[in-house]
Amino acid sequence: MKAELLHSLAFTPAIGPPPPITTQDATGMSHQERRARAAEVRRYLAGHYFDSERDRGIRQRLTALIEGNAQSLTGTKDVAIVTGDNVLGKSTMLYQVAFDAHRRLVAPHTDPHARPVNTARSVTGRRVERLEVDHVPVLFLSLAAGTTVAKFNAQIVQALGYPPGVEKRVRYLDLLERHGVRLLIVDDLHLLKTSLKLGREALDHLKAVVTAVGELGATVILAGANLHTHPVMDDPQVTGRAYEVPVAPYTGTTKADRLAFRQFLRECATHAQPYLPAGQPEHIWNQLPHLWLERSAGYHRDLLQLLRDATTAAIEDGTWAITEKHLTGVTLAARAERRNADAARPRATVPGSAPSVTADPRSGASA
């Protein structure tokens, strides 16, 4: 992500909620009016960051790491490795970490349309200059498939706002120091194919970046899908100072799991409930929790899609409350639909074996 865009997003207010819909409002609405209100609500829910106890805990842990590294002696710093399956909300959560850190580090520059600037010292031979440069305390990189050392360095300089090719003339570390980078987030690390020679070289380069950036007092956060199986987790140079931060789907395995899932659903529901006047305040999270979990398998993206689509469907058809029909009628992403189809297929059992017993998410019993 370009540093200029990150600054703008960090200080641009989120879309505000539409006015609540009362029972009286709902009664007098035509179908066309319901569709218009549903579109407003969808826009709001799509642009809203749904926080959770899980995300707050991870953000608190990462913020403590960033602050601890900034206060520690010069040298290599601790690293965080955020890992988990796809579509669990890792990148979305890390953007919040990036925005929060950026806001703290550039204060009082709060105008989203004016880039914050710093004065940097530049030495060319015997000449020393004071340059006014963009202040970029946070850099967020999303790796592309086939990333090489050259492409990685190019991503750094282009994210800082330089034109392509600058990385061939200037050391990336000098640029990071000049612009005051204090947090480097490298996302989609799983796309780095270390089975190829260029991929292994890029991984070695990334380790060198972690060390060099740490000497500037900055923190590196690595993130990607299922990194516990990635070669980066086999390298003692990384794991010796890295903290793994796992992100998992919500489940109904234990009572604690089910409580955590209901709590997340309850927090999400507070943003949809004002537009569902026919439903009781707790109807979203207290009724049909097993269906929410069954359809989403606890995956962050699928849960939020269910909430958005079921809410807008309930507004459009004039039901004004989420029902089983709305939840089962939502078409999820292809991966989720395949997963649900596989789960619905009857499984063959070994003759003479007892059927397996699992906890019903509707109950409070432990598995």
Phi and psi in degrees as a GROMACS rama.xvg file:
@    title "Ramachandran Plot"
@    xaxis  label "Phi"
@    yaxis  label "Psi"
@TYPE xy
-62.1407  140.262  LYS-2
-60.1779  -35.7356  ALA-3
-62.5247  -40.7745  GLU-4
-68.6466  -40.5354  LEU-5
-60.4035  -42.8727  LEU-6
-61.5591  -44.5766  HIS-7
-61.9887  -45.801  SER-8
-66.2177  -35.499  LEU-9
-64.1263  -29.2768  ALA-10
-111.83  2.0038  PHE-11
-86.4598  122.08  THR-12
-60.3876  144.654  PRO-13
-68.436  160.448  ALA-14
-62.4924  127.925  ILE-15
-75.3973  158.252  GLY-16
-72.5557  143.374  PRO-17
-66.1929  165.132  PRO-18
-61.2106  144.384  PRO-19
-60.416  156.74  PRO-20
-105.705  119.068  ILE-21
-87.9813  167.423  THR-22
-59.8389  -38.6123  THR-23
-66.3178  -41.1619  GLN-24
-59.428  -46.9255  ASP-25
-62.4533  -38.3279  ALA-26
-62.9014  -35.9522  THR-27
-94.6908  7.10851  GLY-28
-85.3225  138.643  MET-29
-82.0541  170.478  SER-30
-60.9  -40.494  HIS-31
-64.0491  -40.551  GLN-32
-66.8539  -38.554  GLU-33
-63.4604  -40.8753  ARG-34
-63.9654  -39.4264  ARG-35
-65.6643  -42.415  ALA-36
-67.5501  -37.4822  ARG-37
-62.0572  -38.8552  ALA-38
-64.7661  -39.8645  ALA-39
-61.794  -46.123  GLU-40
-65.8033  -41  VAL-41
-60.8727  -43.556  ARG-42
-60.4422  -41.9468  ARG-43
-66.3868  -48.2958  TYR-44
-65.697  -34.7551  LEU-45
-68.5598  -31.8695  ALA-46
-95.5374  4.53144  GLY-47
-95.5613  138.423  HIS-48
-87.3482  116.676  TYR-49
-89.0438  104.499  PHE-50
-77.7559  166.37  ASP-51
-156.513  163.393  SER-52
-59.1273  -39.3643  GLU-53
-60.7467  -50.0701  ARG-54
-65.919  -38.8815  ASP-55
-61.7271  -41.3141  ARG-56
-63.8827  -42.7344  GLY-57
-67.2518  -43.1451  ILE-58
-63.116  -39.5164  ARG-59
-63.0949  -41.0355  GLN-60
-65.5538  -42.8011  ARG-61
-70.103  -37.5831  LEU-62
-63.6661  -40.6018  THR-63
-63.3439  -36.704  ALA-64
-65.2375  -45.4984  LEU-65
-60.2498  -46.379  ILE-66
-68.6911  -38.7927  GLU-67
-64.5939  -41.1906  GLY-68
-63.6526  -38.9153  ASN-69
-65.357  -27.7235  ALA-70
-93.2081  -11.0254  GLN-71
-81.8052  169.498  SER-72
-65.6061  159.403  LEU-73
-58.9021  136.458  THR-74
143.276  -170.011  GLY-75
-64.3602  147.185  THR-76
-114.247  164.939  LYS-77
-69.9784  150.607  ASP-78
-123.67  146.006  VAL-79
-108.317  138.628  ALA-80
-121.725  107.6  ILE-81
-93.5921  120.851  VAL-82
-139.616  155.979  THR-83
165.041  178.902  GLY-84
-68.1873  170.907  ASP-85
-67.2165  161.695  ASN-86
52.6536  37.0927  VAL-87
-102.707  2.98926  LEU-88
89.0572  16.8646  GLY-89
-63.898  -51.2929  LYS-90
-64.6099  -41.2865  SER-91
-58.826  -44.0006  THR-92
-66.1731  -39.3681  MET-93
-68.4663  -30.6304  LEU-94
-62.0565  -37.863  TYR-95
-65.0172  -39.1076  GLN-96
-60.4688  -45.9689  VAL-97
-62.3445  -45.3875  ALA-98
-64.2976  -43.9716  PHE-99
-61.2605  -46.0102  ASP-100
-63.8686  -41.5727  ALA-101
-61.7274  -45.3518  HIS-102
-61.6473  -39.3498  ARG-103
-66.0287  -41.9603  ARG-104
-84.0419  -19.3106  LEU-105
-103.642  -3.2232  VAL-106
-52.2322  139.568  ALA-107
-96.1689  22.6479  PRO-108
-79.7386  92.9436  HIS-109
-111.699  7.80637  THR-110
-82.7888  117.983  ASP-111
-66.4486  -16.3006  PRO-112
-100.768  -2.59745  HIS-113
-122.775  118.66  ALA-114
-71.3973  135.512  ARG-115
-69.2608  145.54  PRO-116
-123.658  157.084  VAL-117
-133.611  161.463  ASN-118
-102.809  123.085  THR-119
-117.352  151.693  ALA-120
-95.2866  127.731  ARG-121
-121.893  129.891  SER-122
-114.945  122.632  VAL-123
-125.998  103.872  THR-124
63.9602  -120.624  GLY-125
-95.0913  -3.28822  ARG-126
-91.6411  129.215  ARG-127
-114.217  125.709  VAL-128
-121.726  152.519  GLU-129
-107.019  116.234  ARG-130
-110.306  143.866  LEU-131
-94.0492  116.735  GLU-132
-128.631  161.944  VAL-133
-63.0545  136.878  ASP-134
-87.991  114.943  HIS-135
-125.21  81.2739  VAL-136
-73.1212  -19.7437  PRO-137
-129.23  131.044  VAL-138
-124.461  128.331  LEU-139
-119.124  112.475  PHE-140
-111.31  135.045  LEU-141
-112.28  111.831  SER-142
-66.896  146.167  LEU-143
-100.157  158.711  ALA-144
-60.6578  139.94  ALA-145
76.6131  25.2899  GLY-146
-64.3353  130.38  THR-147
-112.306  176.66  THR-148
-58.5647  -46.1479  VAL-149
-62.655  -42.3024  ALA-150
-68.4793  -36.2575  LYS-151
-64.019  -46.998  PHE-152
-63.3103  -36.6063  ASN-153
-64.0308  -38.5637  ALA-154
-62.1355  -39.8504  GLN-155
-62.0959  -51.6028  ILE-156
-69.25  -34.0071  VAL-157
-72.9795  -33.9324  GLN-158
-65.1175  -29.9506  ALA-159
-77.9972  -6.70598  LEU-160
101.499  8.27097  GLY-161
-87.8975  154.051  TYR-162
-72.9136  158.421  PRO-163
-56.5349  141.957  PRO-164
102.992  -18.2046  GLY-165
-62.9916  -31.7994  VAL-166
-63.1085  -17.0496  GLU-167
-81.8458  -14.2023  LYS-168
-114.42  -18.8546  ARG-169
-129.846  139.904  VAL-170
-69.9021  133.411  ARG-171
-59.5292  -34.524  TYR-172
-66.3495  -36.7169  LEU-173
-62.9814  -39.1053  ASP-174
-68.248  -41.6398  LEU-175
-61.0666  -40.7634  LEU-176
-68.7157  -43.061  GLU-177
-60.7196  -38.9544  ARG-178
-91.7451  1.7472  HIS-179
73.2104  34.4405  GLY-180
-66.8685  128.983  VAL-181
-123.088  -8.98415  ARG-182
-145.243  123.766  LEU-183
-119.047  116.632  LEU-184
-106.842  123.357  ILE-185
-113.66  107.135  VAL-186
-99.7035  163.583  ASP-187
60.5015  37.8431  ASP-188
-62.2808  -24.5992  LEU-189
-64.0044  -18.0628  HIS-190
-76.4183  -9.07016  LEU-191
-77.2126  108.178  LEU-192
-85.2913  97.3171  LYS-193
-82.123  -0.109857  THR-194
-74.518  -16.5312  SER-195
-99.1375  151.045  LEU-196
-58.3927  -44.5175  LYS-197
-64.5823  -33.0701  LEU-198
-67.4113  -40.7155  GLY-199
-65.2161  -39.0889  ARG-200
-63.7902  -39.4932  GLU-201
-65.476  -38.5823  ALA-202
-65.2255  -42.0976  LEU-203
-62.3411  -39.2664  ASP-204
-64.9764  -40.6816  HIS-205
-61.3196  -39.2938  LEU-206
-63.408  -39.15  LYS-207
-65.2008  -37.5093  ALA-208
-62.9794  -43.8538  VAL-209
-56.4804  -45.2197  VAL-210
-66.0593  -47.71  THR-211
-66.2768  -41.9158  ALA-212
-65.8284  -36.6511  VAL-213
-60.466  -34.5853  GLY-214
-67.9304  -17.0687  GLU-215
-86.2152  -2.80569  LEU-216
87.0046  14.6845  GLY-217
-99.4949  162.136  ALA-218
-110.301  142.822  THR-219
-114.416  131.042  VAL-220
-116.959  121.622  ILE-221
-101.277  142.489  LEU-222
-147.528  151.817  ALA-223
172.469  177.964  GLY-224
-84.1706  127.144  ALA-225
51.719  50.0267  ASN-226
-72.1167  -11.3645  LEU-227
-63.8373  -18.4036  HIS-228
-104.355  4.55246  THR-229
-88.0576  145.815  HIS-230
-55.895  -22.1423  PRO-231
-60.5676  -28.7489  VAL-232
-82.2742  -5.05581  MET-233
-98.5586  -2.26822  ASP-234
-96.293  114.06  ASP-235
-62.7227  -24.8199  PRO-236
-64.6187  -29.5753  GLN-237
-91.2056  -53.8362  VAL-238
-66.7269  -19.5134  THR-239
-65.8303  -22.0907  GLY-240
-132.451  17.5072  ARG-241
-105.776  147.732  ALA-242
-115.203  121.236  TYR-243
-80.9369  131.32  GLU-244
-118.453  94.1044  VAL-245
-79.0176  143.636  PRO-246
-123.158  124.34  VAL-247
-124.837  159.565  ALA-248
-67.8907  158.697  PRO-249
-72.0418  146.408  TYR-250
-135.488  173.112  THR-251
-117.745  27.3554  GLY-252
-68.4582  -47.7489  THR-253
-121.345  170.629  THR-254
-61.2228  -41.3052  LYS-255
-63.1792  -38.9293  ALA-256
-62.2627  -44.0188  ASP-257
-68.4595  -35.3943  ARG-258
-66.1341  -40.9252  LEU-259
-63.2418  -40.6685  ALA-260
-65.4077  -45.6157  PHE-261
-63.5663  -36.3422  ARG-262
-64.1973  -42.3189  GLN-263
-64.1477  -44.1128  PHE-264
-62.3585  -37.7076  LEU-265
-65.3486  -42.5821  ARG-266
-63.9437  -42.2735  GLU-267
-62.0837  -39.7449  CYS-268
-63.5018  -28.8216  ALA-269
-61.8111  -21.1677  THR-270
-91.9269  -14.7225  HIS-271
-104.055  -29.2234  ALA-272
-56.8682  -36.6755  GLN-273
-60.8783  -11.6412  PRO-274
-110.976  11.5845  TYR-275
-129.114  70.1953  LEU-276
-65.341  -20.6147  PRO-277
-82.2113  -13.4455  ALA-278
-92.6466  146.714  GLY-279
-66.2964  155.447  GLN-280
-52.9638  -31.5902  PRO-281
-101.982  10.153  GLU-282
-67.5976  -28.0072  HIS-283
-70.897  -46.099  ILE-284
-95.7442  -18.0594  TRP-285
-99.6944  -18.9113  ASN-286
-108.181  139.495  GLN-287
57.4749  34.7071  LEU-288
-61.9288  -30.3647  PRO-289
-63.8805  -32.6589  HIS-290
-74.9333  -39.5057  LEU-291
-57.4694  -45.5712  TRP-292
-71.4017  -39.6293  LEU-293
-63.9517  -44.9429  GLU-294
-73.4289  -33.4619  ARG-295
-95.2657  -17.9354  SER-296
56.4133  22.6098  ALA-297
79.1429  7.27269  GLY-298
-80.745  131.915  TYR-299
-54.0388  -51.4283  HIS-300
-60.9915  -43.5419  ARG-301
-69.9755  -35.9061  ASP-302
-61.1458  -45.5721  LEU-303
-69.8111  -33.5299  LEU-304
-66.4239  -40.7486  GLN-305
-59.1741  -44.0352  LEU-306
-63.7097  -47.1645  LEU-307
-63.8297  -50.345  ARG-308
-72.0809  -37.5389  ASP-309
-69.4293  -37.7637  ALA-310
-64.8357  -48.5669  THR-311
-67.9937  -32.9898  THR-312
-65.4359  -39.7054  ALA-313
-67.0148  -30.2256  ALA-314
-74.636  -46.3999  ILE-315
-63.2803  -41.4472  GLU-316
-86.4782  0.67322  ASP-317
78.1859  12.2355  GLY-318
-74.4361  -38.6304  THR-319
64.3331  21.0962  TRP-320
-158.485  142.381  ALA-321
-76.5848  128.828  ILE-322
-120.81  176.209  THR-323
-59.8607  -36.485  GLU-324
-60.4822  -40.7796  LYS-325
-66.8937  -41.9925  HIS-326
-68.3484  -40.8215  LEU-327
-76.1345  -18.7537  THR-328
-84.7906  -8.49549  GLY-329
-76.3391  130.565  VAL-330
-92.112  116.202  THR-331
-88.661  175.947  LEU-332
-60.0432  157.498  ALA-333
-54.7667  -42.0409  ALA-334
-61.2673  -43.7912  ARG-335
-66.8746  -39.4048  ALA-336
-66.065  -39.1619  GLU-337
-64.6211  -41.6907  ARG-338
-60.8066  -43.9134  ARG-339
-67.8461  -36.5463  ASN-340
-65.1813  -40.7493  ALA-341
-63.9849  -40.2687  ASP-342
-67.8736  -27.6663  ALA-343
-80.8641  -16.7058  ALA-344
-70.877  136.548  ARG-345
-65.6232  140.101  PRO-346
-98.8552  139.493  ARG-347
-70.2164  140.518  ALA-348
-113.718  150.278  THR-349
-74.6425  130.452  VAL-350
-54.2318  131.701  PRO-351
88.8861  -7.48987  GLY-352
-88.7383  151.434  SER-353
-81.0966  145.727  ALA-354
-64.3758  146.819  PRO-355
-72.0267  151.837  SER-356
-119.552  123.9  VAL-357
-125.444  159.452  THR-358
-71.5046  138.529  ALA-359
-82.3986  121.737  ASP-360
-56.4646  -16.9512  PRO-361
-77.0074  -20.6734  ARG-362
-95.9013  170.62  SER-363
-99.3178  6.10187  GLY-364
-75.7555  147.44  ALA-365
-83.6719  147.444  SER-366
